[in-house]
Structure formats: structure tokens, C-alpha cells
Amino acid sequence: MTQPPTTMQQSRFFHVTVAFLAVFGLVACGSNQEYYRLSAESSATSSAGDRTISLGVGPISLPSYIDRSELVFQNGPNEFQVPPNVSWAGSLQENIAAVIAQNLQEQLGAREVVSYPWPSGRAPTRRVALDIRQFHGISGGDAILDVNWRLQDSSGNTLAHGSGSFREPIQGDGYAAVVAAESRLLAQCAAVIARSLSR
């Protein structure tokens, strides 16, 4: 026959339950995860563009300090912040490639610009690979992008190359303003690449 729990057992069960609920409450309070994605800048498509362009963007090389799921924010000359609850929604490399591809498509008036990894059966004949050296926001200042890029043929031979350092003011507070400024940086970068391809 099962004996009813003693007063000591009831007290122990009560304290364990309270401790569990307290831990659960802390976890729940700290689980407000924020996710962000970069976006292309809308612009009028050039009517004089080359609709036969077969161009791809990628792969994208990132420095180790931003090659992670979380956003990185500089808040001092030699200090960076990596907030644990603020993350990229998906791969940052793929997001950058897709955004620059969309910007280039509009700026060049191209029929299609694809991003790496290439869609099945649609490998482009020319590719823009990017080596990013810096890409982050600075507290009380701008978002910055330092990048090298190479135009390659389908065999990986370099046809042209260039580099650029871009800055964009962070307009507003919060991480959404940082990501918006970083998106505008990618539009600046795409415009420089588009001008070099149009020569």
C-alpha cells in the first residue's frame, strides 16, 4: 500500500518545484532572440542595360571576427560587442551574396544575376568573388565595409579586380539601424563594381 508523502517530502518537493520554475522563468525572460537580414536597395533598372549578362556573385570570404551567427558591433577603439540575443537570420555569407547580386541586377539592367551557391544548372560565365576585411557598425558613428573583389571567368581566371572602403552613417538607435546602414554599404559596393563592369 502506497504511503502518503511525509511533511518533509512535501516540503522538499515544494522547494524543488519553486527552484525549477525560477530557472524556467529566467530562461524564458532571456529568450527574446532578435534576427536580422540585410536587404537590397531598390532603384530604377537601367533600360540600356545588357540583358544578356550572365553574372554571379560569390563566394564571399569573411574575416573570422564576423564569420559567426551573431551581429558584431564595435563600441570602442579596441573593443567589440557580440550580443548573444542578436543574430543573423541564416548565413551571413549567402545573405551578402544575394543582396549584392540583386543590387547589381538593378544597376546593370541585367536579366539575371545569381548568387553563390549557384542554382542547379545555372552556373554563370562571369563571377564576382569578394574578400571582406571589415563589416560592422561603430557605436556613435558609421557602419564600415572594407572589401577586395575579383571578376573571374567560369574557370576561376581573374579578368579584373578592385577594392573599396565604404562608410555609411547609422541613422537611429538599435540594431535594426545598424543592419540598415550595412545594407546601404552593400549597395555602395555594388555600384562601384557595376561601374567597373560597364567600362
Residue, then its C-alpha position, 0 to 999 in steps of 0.5 A: m500500500t502506497q504511503p502518503p508523502t511525509t511533511m518533509q517530502q512535501s516540503r522538499f518537493f515544494h522547494v524543488t518545484v519553486a527552484f525549477l520554475a525560477v530557472f524556467g522563468l529566467v530562461a524564458c525572460g532571456s529568450n527574446q532572440e532578435y534576427y536580422r537580414l540585410s536587404a537590397e536597395s531598390s532603384a530604377t533598372s537601367s533600360a540600356g542595360d545588357r540583358t544578356i549578362s550572365l553574372g554571379v556573385g560569390p563566394i564571399s570570404l569573411p574575416s573570422y571576427i564576423d564569420r559567426s551567427e551573431l551581429v558584431f558591433q564595435n563600441g570602442p577603439n579596441e573593443f567589440q560587442v557580440p550580443p548573444n540575443v542578436s543574430w543573423a537570420g541564416s548565413l551571413q555569407e549567402n545573405i551578402a551574396a544575394v543582396i549584392a547580386q540583386n543590387l547589381q541586377e538593378q544597376l546593370g539592367a541585367r536579366e539575371v544575376v545569381s548568387y553563390p551557391w549557384p542554382s542547379g544548372r545555372a552556373p554563370t560565365r562571369r563571377v564576382a568573388l569578394d574578400i571582406r576585411q571589415f563589416h560592422g557598425i561603430s557605436g556613435g558613428d558609421a557602419i564600415l565595409d572594407v572589401n577586395w573583389r575579383l571578376q573571374d571567368s567560369s574557370g576561376n581566371t581573374l579578368a579584373h579586380g578592385s577594392g573599396s572602403f565604404r562608410e555609411p552613417i547609422q541613422g537611429d538607435g538599435y540594431a535594426a539601424v545598424v543592419a540598415a546602414e550595412s545594407r546601404l554599404l552593400a549597395q555602395c559596393a555594388a555600384v562601384i563594381a557595376r561601374s567597373l563592369s560597364r567600362 
